[in-house]
Amino acid sequence: MESHLVCTSHSPILYLRPEKPDYEDEIFRTLAERRAAVEAFDPAIAFVFGADHYAGFHLNAMPSFCIGRGEAAAVDDVGGFPGPLDVDGAAALGLLEYLRTEGFDPAQSLKMTVDHGFSQTMKNVMGALDAFPCVPVFIGAMATPFLPFRRSRELGAAVGRYAATLGKRVLFLASGGLSHHPARYYPPVGEGSPEVAAWQMEGSAGGTFTDDEWFRNLFDMHVEGARMLADGRRTRAQVRLNPGTDRAFLDILASGDLAPLDDWDVGELFETAGMGFAEVHGWVAAAAAHLACGGGPPVVDFYLDTLEYAIGYGIAHAD
């Protein structure tokens, strides 16, 4: 089999900034290069690792891992692209069964809802959400208790071993991270207003927002947040940009040996690199999967601590 790996950051503000930063062309040029490489590789299946921001998963039942094996669709949220995913249900069921033999018991979803934590990277790298059959793998990283990187590394390696049994060209795709702290939009558990807490607990069933109201509110807040970043009302410290931590992570990723991440304290990273840094669980899992298939270490294509997007923005790949 052959495998291909792409990991990218995502940011809703990528599409909302009031002024174009000078590095934006390089980001989109690099994304276009990754998309062209994926199109040339023409995967038979993509395993997509992503996060969610209380759009499809809520605190009334928040899994550490969830495999989509039925219908799946992305909501029309800020920074995201709506529409159905082309889920390979047979491959997803096979993955669930394989993971159970490997000591993992992920949740499953027969009707998964995802947000920009999946759809932005899928659109930018695959060209469309349904460009290739896929298996979506949700990793719950934003709420306490924090998941250790060791667990996502081990799960990713198991996904890679399963993918190797398929005998197909496989794309491993990861979305999220690096350092950023979007607590203004998605407060940590126990810190939001009662109305927001009710949404985080059970979505529209909480009775405080309809779906349309929630996503409109997020859009308006992100527009305001983008302006605050541009005019200096929000600072690097407030969004917890941490290029030192970002580069240390990328160095380990590029080494091909992910085990040193096992000792990283995700709770400490929450304070120093922001709650959004934990989204790199997807990078860890996807890279481990690619390596388990015999793939080579990732190459970092782009990194910059992009204040205008409120994130350490990175792009990496491996052929």
FIKOLBA-27885 format. One record per residue: residue number from 1; residue in one letter; x, y, z of N, C-alpha, C in turn. Coordinates in steps of 0.001 Angstrom, whole numbers. Example, Ala and Ser with C-alpha at 12.3 -4.5 7.8 and 13.67 -1.06 7.14 Angstrom:
2
ATOM,1,a,13190,-5690,7800,12300,-4500,7800,13200,-3300,7800
ATOM,2,s,12850,-2250,7080,13670,-1060,7140,12900,30,7870
//
This chain:
319
ATOM,1,m,833,-1190,0,0,0,0,872,1246,0
ATOM,2,e,268,2373,-308,935,3661,-235,124,4564,683
ATOM,3,s,813,5429,1423,110,6384,2263,690,7777,2075
ATOM,4,h,-147,8760,2343,219,10161,2211,-352,10888,3421
ATOM,5,l,398,11820,3964,21,12518,5190,-10,14023,4951
ATOM,6,v,-1062,14673,5448,-1108,16135,5476,-1694,16567,6807
ATOM,7,c,-1032,17506,7473,-1516,18108,8717,-1539,19620,8527
ATOM,8,t,-2636,20258,8908,-2698,21716,8818,-3432,22293,10019
ATOM,9,s,-3132,23532,10308,-3927,24288,11262,-5253,24673,10621
ATOM,10,h,-6196,25109,11440,-7406,25736,10927,-7717,26962,11779
ATOM,11,s,-8334,27945,11162,-8732,29153,11893,-9920,29785,11194
ATOM,12,p,-11034,29999,11908,-12161,30705,11290,-11771,32091,10777
ATOM,13,i,-10815,32736,11445,-10459,34109,11090,-9683,34151,9772
ATOM,14,l,-9256,33005,9290,-8607,32933,7975,-9478,33576,6900
ATOM,15,y,-10798,33531,7082,-11723,34048,6081,-12443,35318,6538
ATOM,16,l,-12023,35884,7679,-12720,37041,8229,-11811,38239,8464
ATOM,17,r,-10505,38081,8282,-9580,39171,8660,-9945,40452,7899
ATOM,18,p,-9913,41600,8588,-10279,42844,7927,-9218,43328,6936
ATOM,19,e,-7975,42922,7160,-6896,43285,6241,-6054,42053,5954
ATOM,20,k,-5565,41952,4743,-4781,40795,4316,-3355,40899,4853
ATOM,21,p,-2918,39942,5689,-1525,39973,6161,-567,39573,5038
ATOM,22,d,687,39984,5156,1633,39773,4063,1989,38307,3845
ATOM,23,y,1716,37437,4824,2059,36029,4684,895,35187,4147
ATOM,24,e,-252,35812,3918,-1436,35031,3546,-1254,34295,2229
ATOM,25,d,-638,34943,1245,-441,34289,-50,384,33013,94
ATOM,26,e,1382,33045,973,2217,31853,1154,1418,30711,1766
ATOM,27,i,535,31023,2699,-302,29977,3293,-1170,29328,2227
ATOM,28,f,-1893,30128,1460,-2797,29557,465,-2045,28906,-684
ATOM,29,r,-846,29416,-998,-32,28757,-2014,414,27377,-1525
ATOM,30,t,800,27291,-264,1223,26007,289,42,25037,367
ATOM,31,l,-1124,25533,774,-2309,24680,791,-2639,24179,-615
ATOM,32,a,-2485,25032,-1606,-2741,24615,-2987,-1751,23539,-3432
ATOM,33,e,-502,23654,-3001,493,22626,-3324,120,21299,-2680
ATOM,34,r,-318,21351,-1425,-739,20116,-747,-1956,19505,-1439
ATOM,35,r,-2887,20366,-1863,-4086,19869,-2552,-3712,19224,-3890
ATOM,36,a,-2809,19837,-4623,-2385,19257,-5898,-1695,17912,-5688
ATOM,37,a,-895,17800,-4624,-223,16536,-4336,-1227,15453,-3965
ATOM,38,v,-2255,15815,-3204,-3285,14837,-2840,-4066,14406,-4076
ATOM,39,e,-4397,15349,-4918,-5118,15004,-6141,-4283,14073,-7026
ATOM,40,a,-2979,14321,-7103,-2106,13455,-7885,-1975,12075,-7250
ATOM,41,f,-1951,12028,-5926,-1874,10753,-5204,-3158,9953,-5387
ATOM,42,d,-4288,10647,-5471,-5605,10053,-5714,-5904,8918,-4729
ATOM,43,p,-6058,9258,-3451,-6284,8208,-2458,-7597,7462,-2683
ATOM,44,a,-7584,6191,-2351,-8810,5406,-2396,-9650,5649,-1153
ATOM,45,i,-9002,6091,-72,-9693,6364,1175,-8875,7350,1998
ATOM,46,a,-9563,8188,2763,-8899,9147,3650,-9378,8917,5076
ATOM,47,f,-8433,8831,5993,-8749,8814,7418,-8508,10235,7921
ATOM,48,v,-9585,10887,8360,-9528,12304,8701,-9673,12472,10207
ATOM,49,f,-8664,13064,10829,-8642,13287,12271,-8946,14763,12539
ATOM,50,g,-9962,15014,13363,-10333,16394,13607,-10964,16604,14971
ATOM,51,a,-11186,17870,15270,-11801,18289,16530,-13191,18849,16251
ATOM,52,d,-13880,19213,17315,-15206,19804,17211,-15311,20894,18271
ATOM,53,h,-16103,21903,17974,-16227,23054,18864,-17674,23184,19328
ATOM,54,y,-18186,22127,19921,-19550,22071,20445,-20585,22280,19343
ATOM,55,a,-20282,21794,18144,-21251,21814,17052,-21951,20464,16941
ATOM,56,g,-21183,19386,16998,-21747,18055,16889,-21644,17235,18157
ATOM,57,f,-20634,17531,18970,-20408,16805,20223,-20581,17775,21386
ATOM,58,h,-21297,17313,22416,-21571,18163,23568,-21216,17433,24851
ATOM,59,l,-21201,18188,25928,-20689,17653,27183,-21601,16601,27822
ATOM,60,n,-22836,16500,27346,-23699,15449,27892,-23217,14054,27488
ATOM,61,a,-22361,13982,26478,-21758,12700,26080,-20550,13022,25209
ATOM,62,m,-19400,13273,25835,-18204,13714,25119,-17185,12581,25065
ATOM,63,p,-17086,11878,23931,-16124,10775,23835,-14704,11288,23645
ATOM,64,s,-13743,10458,24042,-12350,10775,23724,-12077,10531,22247
ATOM,65,f,-12646,9452,21724,-12512,9124,20304,-13871,8681,19788
ATOM,66,c,-14197,9068,18573,-15431,8614,17948,-15189,8416,16457
ATOM,67,i,-15594,7251,15949,-15447,6917,14542,-16790,7097,13849
ATOM,68,g,-16832,7875,12795,-18047,7999,12008,-18136,6860,11009
ATOM,69,r,-19257,6137,11044,-19392,5020,10100,-20726,5018,9351
ATOM,70,g,-21518,6066,9542,-22772,6191,8807,-22790,7515,8069
ATOM,71,e,-23929,8190,8097,-23989,9523,7509,-23089,10471,8300
ATOM,72,a,-22528,11435,7605,-21753,12486,8275,-21851,13743,7434
ATOM,73,a,-22003,14877,8113,-22122,16144,7402,-21521,17254,8235
ATOM,74,a,-21004,18257,7542,-20438,19439,8202,-21476,20546,8253
ATOM,75,v,-21541,21236,9388,-22453,22363,9541,-21884,23587,8834
ATOM,76,d,-22740,24574,8649,-22340,25829,8013,-21921,26806,9109
ATOM,77,d,-20737,26543,9697,-20268,27386,10797,-19188,28336,10309
ATOM,78,v,-18814,29267,11157,-17795,30244,10794,-16472,29528,10533
ATOM,79,g,-15891,29791,9357,-14631,29154,8993,-14783,27784,8394
ATOM,80,g,-16021,27281,8331,-16235,25930,7833,-16933,25912,6485
ATOM,81,f,-17085,24724,5947,-17743,24526,4664,-18801,23438,4848
ATOM,82,p,-20069,23758,4610,-21120,22791,4872,-21226,21738,3775
ATOM,83,g,-21791,20594,4174,-22062,19565,3186,-21767,18176,3706
ATOM,84,p,-22165,17167,2918,-21970,15779,3343,-20546,15290,3100
ATOM,85,l,-20102,14376,3957,-18860,13641,3747,-19211,12317,3082
ATOM,86,d,-18296,11781,2314,-18491,10476,1667,-17869,9412,2569
ATOM,87,v,-18622,8973,3572,-18089,8038,4558,-18074,6620,3989
ATOM,88,d,-16933,5961,4119,-16796,4544,3756,-17219,3725,4971
ATOM,89,g,-18485,3364,5011,-19028,2692,6182,-18402,1344,6444
ATOM,90,a,-18088,604,5384,-17487,-721,5567,-16099,-602,6179
ATOM,91,a,-15304,355,5679,-13962,547,6227,-14038,1046,7669
ATOM,92,a,-15006,1910,7962,-15147,2426,9324,-15533,1315,10292
ATOM,93,l,-16454,438,9882,-16833,-688,10732,-15643,-1613,10944
ATOM,94,g,-14890,-1871,9874,-13691,-2696,10003,-12689,-2085,10959
ATOM,95,l,-12568,-746,10923,-11650,-61,11838,-12116,-228,13281
ATOM,96,l,-13390,-59,13529,-13910,-235,14882,-13613,-1629,15412
ATOM,97,e,-13859,-2617,14588,-13615,-3999,15018,-12130,-4243,15258
ATOM,98,y,-11290,-3672,14391,-9845,-3843,14543,-9351,-3154,15813
ATOM,99,l,-9834,-1943,16066,-9377,-1208,17244,-9743,-1942,18530
ATOM,100,r,-10872,-2620,18536,-11246,-3360,19733,-10270,-4497,20007
ATOM,101,t,-9753,-5102,18961,-8746,-6156,19176,-7420,-5571,19629
ATOM,102,e,-7243,-4262,19422,-5999,-3583,19784,-6088,-2881,21143
ATOM,103,g,-7202,-3090,21847,-7333,-2497,23175,-7961,-1121,23197
ATOM,104,f,-8627,-705,22118,-9324,573,22075,-10815,327,21915
ATOM,105,d,-11607,1143,22552,-13061,1050,22461,-13641,2424,22141
ATOM,106,p,-13377,2940,20948,-13912,4260,20607,-15423,4214,20443
ATOM,107,a,-16042,5366,20631,-17457,5486,20317,-17635,5422,18802
ATOM,108,q,-18871,5190,18395,-19185,5212,16977,-20364,6138,16745
ATOM,109,s,-20442,6680,15548,-21552,7538,15184,-22099,7110,13830
ATOM,110,l,-23398,6901,13781,-24064,6596,12524,-24640,7847,11871
ATOM,111,k,-24499,8980,12562,-24948,10261,12007,-24100,11358,12626
ATOM,112,m,-22867,11469,12172,-21900,12390,12763,-22072,13796,12192
ATOM,113,t,-22009,14766,13090,-21992,16175,12709,-20623,16739,13031
ATOM,114,v,-19984,17385,12050,-18671,17995,12261,-18762,19476,11919
ATOM,115,d,-17742,20218,12330,-17708,21647,12030,-16411,21998,11322
ATOM,116,h,-15986,23259,11434,-14780,23680,10717,-13539,22924,11163
ATOM,117,g,-13619,22269,12350,-12490,21466,12807,-12173,20315,11881
ATOM,118,f,-13116,19916,11062,-12884,18963,9978,-12944,19667,8623
ATOM,119,s,-14018,20443,8407,-14355,20845,7042,-13381,21831,6426
ATOM,120,q,-12773,22718,7246,-11856,23692,6646,-10664,22997,6001
ATOM,121,t,-10067,22078,6722,-8899,21376,6178,-9299,20414,5064
ATOM,122,m,-10428,19738,5198,-10866,18844,4129,-11070,19608,2832
ATOM,123,k,-11714,20769,2912,-11936,21574,1700,-10626,22082,1137
ATOM,124,n,-9741,22579,1987,-8501,23173,1501,-7515,22149,964
ATOM,125,v,-7537,20933,1488,-6542,19927,1092,-7114,18895,117
ATOM,126,m,-8374,18512,294,-8986,17522,-586,-9725,18150,-1758
ATOM,127,g,-10037,19435,-1654,-10771,20111,-2711,-12264,20161,-2468
ATOM,128,a,-12804,19139,-1799,-14227,19069,-1459,-14391,18072,-329
ATOM,129,l,-15446,18226,449,-15650,17332,1583,-15887,15894,1141
ATOM,130,d,-16466,15726,-40,-16769,14390,-540,-15878,13996,-1711
ATOM,131,a,-14688,14594,-1774,-13785,14302,-2891,-13327,12852,-2893
ATOM,132,f,-13168,12268,-1702,-12701,10891,-1574,-13500,10200,-468
ATOM,133,p,-13706,8889,-579,-14297,8162,552,-13431,8369,1794
ATOM,134,c,-14073,8493,2937,-13310,8816,4137,-13862,8097,5352
ATOM,135,v,-13039,8108,6399,-13452,7682,7732,-13112,8835,8667
ATOM,136,p,-14119,9546,9185,-13837,10645,10122,-13559,10107,11519
ATOM,137,v,-12492,10619,12129,-12098,10216,13481,-12056,11464,14350
ATOM,138,f,-13062,11602,15214,-13119,12727,16133,-12262,12431,17360
ATOM,139,i,-11475,13436,17789,-10699,13333,19023,-11147,14452,19944
ATOM,140,g,-11673,14084,21109,-12166,15066,22070,-11046,15601,22934
ATOM,141,a,-10525,16766,22579,-9321,17270,23239,-9530,18580,23985
ATOM,142,m,-10707,19205,23860,-10854,20563,24380,-11414,20623,25794
ATOM,143,a,-11939,19519,26299,-12554,19537,27621,-11773,18645,28582
ATOM,144,t,-11743,19051,29848,-11095,18238,30870,-11934,16996,31146
ATOM,145,p,-11300,15903,31594,-9863,15729,31829,-9121,15584,30502
ATOM,146,f,-7904,16119,30452,-7167,16175,29201,-6643,14802,28787
ATOM,147,l,-6760,14542,27515,-6276,13299,26922,-4759,13385,26740
ATOM,148,p,-3999,12376,27183,-2540,12417,26959,-2197,12127,25507
ATOM,149,f,-1130,12733,25023,-707,12505,23645,-363,11038,23392
ATOM,150,r,66,10354,24411,396,8939,24246,-793,8161,23696
ATOM,151,r,-1975,8495,24196,-3154,7739,23782,-3500,8000,22317
ATOM,152,s,-3398,9231,21877,-3677,9512,20469,-2589,8933,19569
ATOM,153,r,-1347,8905,20055,-271,8290,19273,-537,6794,19101
ATOM,154,e,-926,6145,20175,-1168,4701,20102,-2389,4390,19250
ATOM,155,l,-3439,5184,19390,-4605,4960,18550,-4259,5184,17079
ATOM,156,g,-3520,6252,16792,-3138,6519,15416,-2337,5390,14810
ATOM,157,a,-1397,4839,15581,-608,3716,15072,-1507,2525,14767
ATOM,158,a,-2516,2293,15598,-3449,1194,15351,-4267,1458,14092
ATOM,159,v,-4678,2703,13880,-5382,3049,12645,-4489,2775,11436
ATOM,160,g,-3213,3116,11562,-2285,2865,10466,-2115,1389,10174
ATOM,161,r,-2047,577,11218,-1920,-874,11004,-3164,-1432,10323
ATOM,162,y,-4329,-915,10717,-5552,-1342,10044,-5540,-899,8588
ATOM,163,a,-5168,356,8338,-5147,866,6965,-4235,25,6080
ATOM,164,a,-3147,-467,6648,-2208,-1283,5870,-2850,-2578,5392
ATOM,165,t,-3866,-3063,6110,-4531,-4310,5687,-5442,-4089,4502
ATOM,166,l,-5773,-2839,4176,-6714,-2569,3097,-6080,-2692,1726
ATOM,167,g,-4759,-2532,1650,-4081,-2629,368,-4473,-1521,-596
ATOM,168,k,-4753,-337,-80,-5197,787,-900,-4292,1993,-694
ATOM,169,r,-4385,2953,-1608,-3720,4237,-1391,-4511,4993,-323
ATOM,170,v,-3820,5371,748,-4488,5941,1915,-3945,7333,2207
ATOM,171,l,-4865,8264,2431,-4511,9602,2895,-4828,9703,4381
ATOM,172,f,-3867,10168,5155,-4107,10516,6553,-4098,12038,6648
ATOM,173,l,-5203,12586,7108,-5386,14035,7119,-5726,14489,8530
ATOM,174,a,-5029,15528,9014,-5271,16041,10370,-5492,17543,10322
ATOM,175,s,-6399,18018,11178,-6770,19425,11209,-6750,19941,12643
ATOM,176,g,-6108,21102,12848,-6174,21731,14169,-4839,22206,14685
ATOM,177,g,-4886,23036,15760,-3653,23532,16356,-2971,24547,15442
ATOM,178,l,-1895,25131,15821,-1039,24870,16970,-1479,25785,18128
ATOM,179,s,-555,26592,18677,-916,27384,19850,-2014,28399,19515
ATOM,180,h,-3056,28398,20312,-4106,29411,20259,-5069,29156,21410
ATOM,181,h,-5828,30178,21740,-6693,30085,22925,-8051,30706,22608
ATOM,182,p,-8934,29957,21943,-10228,30519,21532,-11289,30504,22628
ATOM,183,a,-10872,30737,23863,-11806,30700,24995,-12860,31792,24899
ATOM,184,r,-12584,32838,24147,-13579,33897,23950,-14826,33341,23278
ATOM,185,y,-14655,32345,22424,-15756,31775,21658,-16249,30444,22245
ATOM,186,y,-15320,29688,22791,-15632,28359,23327,-15045,28270,24743
ATOM,187,p,-15724,28833,25743,-15149,28903,27092,-14841,27516,27651
ATOM,188,p,-13780,27402,28440,-13520,26152,29143,-14704,25768,30022
ATOM,189,v,-14803,24487,30311,-15914,23981,31107,-15993,24743,32434
ATOM,190,g,-17179,25257,32743,-17394,25966,33991,-17126,27446,33942
ATOM,191,e,-16664,27977,32789,-16305,29390,32716,-17237,30209,31834
ATOM,192,g,-18136,29553,31117,-19039,30280,30237,-20261,30794,30963
ATOM,193,s,-21001,31664,30305,-22266,32145,30858,-23240,30976,30937
ATOM,194,p,-24303,31094,31733,-25280,30005,31799,-25860,29641,30436
ATOM,195,e,-26047,30656,29571,-26606,30384,28244,-25638,29574,27396
ATOM,196,v,-24367,29959,27427,-23356,29235,26656,-23129,27848,27248
ATOM,197,a,-23112,27757,28572,-22937,26459,29224,-24045,25491,28830
ATOM,198,a,-25264,25997,28699,-26383,25141,28295,-26183,24620,26887
ATOM,199,w,-25660,25470,25986,-25359,24999,24627,-24248,23958,24650
ATOM,200,q,-23184,24245,25371,-22079,23295,25426,-22527,21951,26002
ATOM,201,m,-23508,21975,26885,-23974,20732,27493,-24781,19894,26513
ATOM,202,e,-25713,20505,25762,-26564,19689,24904,-27075,20401,23660
ATOM,203,g,-26373,21417,23201,-26753,22075,21967,-28094,22768,22068
ATOM,204,s,-28862,22740,20972,-30146,23434,20957,-31119,22864,21976
ATOM,205,a,-30925,21610,22387,-31789,21018,23408,-31630,21716,24750
ATOM,206,g,-30547,22487,24923,-30352,23234,26158,-31317,24387,26316
ATOM,207,g,-31954,24792,25214,-33021,25779,25288,-32599,27227,25233
ATOM,208,t,-31300,27505,25072,-30860,28902,25070,-30562,29430,23667
ATOM,209,f,-30171,28583,22743,-29895,28978,21367,-30487,27936,20418
ATOM,210,t,-31036,28410,19317,-31263,27504,18198,-29935,27328,17476
ATOM,211,d,-29860,26357,16580,-28633,26177,15806,-28269,27459,15065
ATOM,212,d,-29246,28053,14382,-28980,29262,13606,-28496,30398,14504
ATOM,213,e,-29101,30546,15675,-28691,31612,16600,-27272,31402,17100
ATOM,214,w,-26923,30162,17410,-25580,29867,17924,-24515,30196,16875
ATOM,215,f,-24738,29735,15650,-23716,29937,14626,-23669,31397,14171
ATOM,216,r,-24783,32097,14173,-24757,33532,13867,-24000,34294,14943
ATOM,217,n,-24218,33944,16193,-23512,34579,17295,-22004,34349,17177
ATOM,218,l,-21611,33109,16854,-20193,32818,16679,-19600,33623,15526
ATOM,219,f,-20349,33738,14432,-19863,34511,13296,-19622,35961,13699
ATOM,220,d,-20604,36564,14360,-20462,37962,14764,-19292,38145,15732
ATOM,221,m,-19119,37211,16660,-18022,37321,17623,-16672,37185,16935
ATOM,222,h,-16585,36307,15936,-15314,36140,15224,-14993,37369,14370
ATOM,223,v,-16014,37986,13776,-15785,39222,13028,-15216,40290,13957
ATOM,224,e,-15840,40430,15128,-15342,41395,16114,-13939,41021,16577
ATOM,225,g,-13707,39732,16826,-12391,39293,17273,-11314,39565,16244
ATOM,226,a,-11636,39374,14960,-10661,39648,13903,-10276,41121,13883
ATOM,227,r,-11255,41998,14097,-10960,43439,14139,-10104,43784,15349
ATOM,228,m,-10375,43139,16468,-9594,43390,17683,-8141,42965,17501
ATOM,229,l,-7913,41871,16787,-6548,41434,16499,-5832,42441,15595
ATOM,230,a,-6573,42958,14627,-5971,43883,13668,-5618,45222,14294
ATOM,231,d,-6452,45686,15255,-6187,47021,15809,-5477,46980,17158
ATOM,232,g,-5078,45790,17602,-4262,45679,18799,-5023,45501,20095
ATOM,233,r,-6347,45420,20044,-7104,45228,21272,-6975,43810,21819
ATOM,234,r,-6573,42879,20965,-6235,41528,21424,-4774,41260,21094
ATOM,235,t,-4037,40737,22055,-2587,40625,21954,-2146,39168,21819
ATOM,236,r,-874,38997,21506,-296,37651,21443,-460,36919,22763
ATOM,237,a,-273,37637,23864,-394,36998,25172,-1823,36526,25415
ATOM,238,q,-2808,37321,25001,-4197,36949,25228,-4598,35723,24421
ATOM,239,v,-4077,35582,23214,-4416,34399,22409,-3385,33283,22602
ATOM,240,r,-2433,33523,23530,-1453,32536,23960,-628,31945,22800
ATOM,241,l,-242,32819,21869,686,32374,20837,2006,31988,21496
ATOM,242,n,2519,30817,21130,3730,30309,21766,4589,29624,20709
ATOM,243,p,5355,30413,19935,6157,29818,18869,7203,28838,19380
ATOM,244,g,7700,29028,20613,8673,28084,21158,8081,26695,21300
ATOM,245,t,6878,26615,21873,6209,25323,22007,5817,24764,20652
ATOM,246,d,5324,25622,19772,4953,25162,18435,6142,24530,17718
ATOM,247,r,7275,25204,17756,8452,24699,17039,8995,23432,17698
ATOM,248,a,8913,23354,19000,9351,22130,19674,8474,20951,19245
ATOM,249,f,7180,21186,19147,6270,20134,18676,6601,19738,17243
ATOM,250,l,6780,20728,16381,7050,20438,14973,8388,19708,14805
ATOM,251,d,9375,20032,15639,10658,19329,15579,10486,17851,15914
ATOM,252,i,9681,17551,16938,9432,16152,17285,8665,15464,16163
ATOM,253,l,7664,16139,15628,6893,15563,14522,7801,15207,13352
ATOM,254,a,8699,16124,13005,9574,15914,11850,10656,14871,12110
ATOM,255,s,10897,14540,13371,11923,13536,13686,11469,12124,13350
ATOM,256,g,10155,11935,13278,9631,10589,13036,9499,9752,14293
ATOM,257,d,9893,10286,15433,9748,9589,16712,8828,10428,17592
ATOM,258,l,7587,10010,17700,6591,10790,18417,6560,10504,19912
ATOM,259,a,7284,9491,20356,7223,9069,21753,7568,10180,22747
ATOM,260,p,8496,11109,22443,8770,12177,23412,7544,13000,23792
ATOM,261,l,6525,13019,22942,5312,13757,23270,4527,13103,24405
ATOM,262,d,4800,11840,24676,4086,11133,25748,4249,11839,27085
ATOM,263,d,5370,12514,27277,5661,13153,28563,5178,14597,28638
ATOM,264,w,4615,15116,27558,4144,16490,27586,2878,16585,28440
ATOM,265,d,2803,17597,29274,1675,17814,30171,643,18683,29456
ATOM,266,v,-455,18061,29021,-1456,18804,28254,-2111,19885,29100
ATOM,267,g,-2271,19655,30399,-2809,20677,31275,-1925,21904,31344
ATOM,268,e,-629,21691,31388,305,22820,31391,270,23555,30056
ATOM,269,l,166,22789,28961,97,23397,27635,-1158,24256,27494
ATOM,270,f,-2235,23853,28154,-3460,24641,28155,-3164,26060,28636
ATOM,271,e,-2314,26188,29633,-1992,27495,30191,-973,28253,29354
ATOM,272,t,-11,27552,28787,1103,28228,28112,919,28371,26604
ATOM,273,a,147,27468,25987,-33,27505,24533,-1504,27518,24143
ATOM,274,g,-2398,27613,25123,-3810,27766,24832,-4577,26459,24737
ATOM,275,m,-5882,26559,24943,-6736,25378,24901,-6745,24744,23516
ATOM,276,g,-6534,25563,22477,-6567,25036,21122,-5348,24220,20741
ATOM,277,f,-4264,24339,21511,-3081,23552,21172,-3392,22067,21203
ATOM,278,a,-4319,21654,22082,-4631,20228,22209,-5194,19636,20928
ATOM,279,e,-5609,20484,19987,-6075,19957,18704,-4982,19212,17949
ATOM,280,v,-3718,19421,18315,-2649,18687,17630,-2689,17203,17962
ATOM,281,h,-3592,16767,18835,-3827,15335,18962,-4083,14722,17584
ATOM,282,g,-4773,15452,16728,-5025,14955,15380,-3757,14768,14588
ATOM,283,w,-2811,15711,14712,-1522,15584,14034,-766,14356,14551
ATOM,284,v,-791,14182,15872,-84,13052,16469,-662,11734,15951
ATOM,285,a,-1985,11624,15958,-2623,10385,15515,-2376,10133,14029
ATOM,286,a,-2523,11159,13206,-2345,10984,11767,-901,10641,11422
ATOM,287,a,53,11320,12056,1463,11025,11792,1818,9616,12258
ATOM,288,a,1298,9208,13416,1549,7847,13906,974,6820,12956
ATOM,289,a,-202,7107,12390,-804,6192,11428,67,6060,10190
ATOM,290,h,529,7189,9678,1384,7176,8481,2686,6416,8740
ATOM,291,l,3294,6660,9882,4538,5966,10222,4307,4465,10376
ATOM,292,a,3154,4087,10933,2854,2671,11114,2661,1956,9789
ATOM,293,c,2337,2715,8753,2210,2150,7409,3548,2083,6685
ATOM,294,g,4606,2505,7334,5917,2506,6694,6273,3824,6046
ATOM,295,g,5467,4861,6278,5754,6165,5705,6912,6855,6391
ATOM,296,g,7436,7870,5744,8579,8594,6274,8164,9715,7198
ATOM,297,p,9135,10333,7873,8848,11439,8796,8255,12633,8051
ATOM,298,p,7396,13385,8709,6806,14574,8081,7833,15666,7810
ATOM,299,v,7510,16489,6835,8276,17685,6500,7390,18881,6806
ATOM,300,v,7925,19872,7499,7167,21081,7810,7267,22024,6626
ATOM,301,d,6132,22321,6011,6083,23192,4840,5975,24660,5204
ATOM,302,f,5283,24939,6302,5049,26334,6684,4812,26396,8181
ATOM,303,y,5381,27407,8814,5008,27728,10199,5224,29210,10437
ATOM,304,l,4235,29832,11083,4370,31206,11537,3338,31432,12639
ATOM,305,d,3729,32172,13662,2772,32525,14709,1961,33725,14203
ATOM,306,t,831,33430,13597,53,34410,12858,-938,35122,13781
ATOM,307,l,-556,36279,14251,-1411,37028,15161,-2735,37391,14498
ATOM,308,e,-2710,37748,13209,-3940,38149,12531,-4964,37023,12474
ATOM,309,y,-4504,35768,12542,-5409,34620,12568,-5532,34026,13965
ATOM,310,a,-4834,34617,14927,-4887,34195,16333,-4473,32752,16527
ATOM,311,i,-3429,32314,15789,-3023,30910,15884,-1587,30747,15397
ATOM,312,g,-905,29756,15963,333,29302,15359,-31,28446,14158
ATOM,313,y,161,28964,12958,-331,28283,11755,777,27418,11158
ATOM,314,g,489,26124,11046,1459,25197,10488,856,24309,9421
ATOM,315,i,1703,23865,8513,1336,22905,7458,2489,21922,7348
ATOM,316,a,2193,20628,7371,3225,19596,7242,2683,18465,6384
ATOM,317,h,3606,17715,5771,3176,16578,4957,4255,15506,4950
ATOM,318,a,3884,14345,4498,4849,13265,4272,4305,12406,3136
ATOM,319,d,5212,12027,2224,4835,11182,1092,5040,9732,1417
//
